[in-house]
Amino acid sequence: MTNHDKLRDLLTDVLLLGDAEYRTDLTRREVDTWDSLAVVAIATGIEETFGYHMSEAEAMGIGGVADIIVLLEQRGIPFGD
């Protein structure tokens, strides 16, 4: 399973998205379920899945899927798969 697959599985689960709704350009504004509780669940899921503990500022600064990918790549977690 690639890191893209892992992130997709995490976000579709937390945000209650169908597979067809998930896109790497999906933004927080587009998803009604992406509220403050979802931010905590995403941060927790990222730590469990990728081993990276996001700071509160990082978690709250995420504006979409692309931001998560960039953040994780900057922390050495590759998404060029």
N, C-alpha and C positions, 0 to 999 in steps of 0.2 A: 504494500500500500504506500503510495507516495504522500508527501507532506500536503500536497493539494487535496488529496482524497481525505486525509485525516482532518484537515481544516473544514472541508465541506461537510463531513459527517458531524463534526462538532457543532458547526453553525446551524445546520438544518435541524439538528436535535434541539439545541437551546432556543432557537428562534421559531421553531415549529414551521419550518419551510418545507415545501415539496422539493424534490430534486430539480424540477424544472424551474423553480423560482430562484435557485442559487446561481449567482454569477460573481465573478471576481471583481466586477465594477459595481456591485450592489452597495448602496449607502445606507447608513443608519436611518436617514429621513424616509427611506422607502419602506421600512419594515416597522409596522405598528408594535410588534412584540419586542423590538430592540429598545427596551427601557433600562432604567438603572439596575433593576434586578438581573436583566439579561447581561449587562456589562459585567456584573460580579460573576455570573455563571460562565461567561466567555473567558474571563481572566482565570478562573479556577480551572476550566477545561484546558486552556492553553498550558497552564502549569502541569496538569496531569498528562497531557498528550505530548507536549514538546519539551517539558522540563524547564521552562522559562517562567519565572515569577515576575509578572508585570507590576510596576508601581501603580499607585492610584491615579497619578497624573497620566501615565501612559494609557491605562484602561479608559479613563474618561475622555482622552484625546482621540480615541479611535472614531473615525468618521465613516468607515466602511471596510469591506473585506480587503481592499487593496492596501489600506493602512496597516492592517494586521500583518499582511504578507511582508510589507516593507520593514516593519518593526522586527519581525522574526528573522528576516534575512540580515538585518543590521546586527543581530545578536548571534549570527553564525548558523542559523537554521536555514538550509537551502530550500528554495522553491523552484529551482530550474529543472525540475524533474519532468 
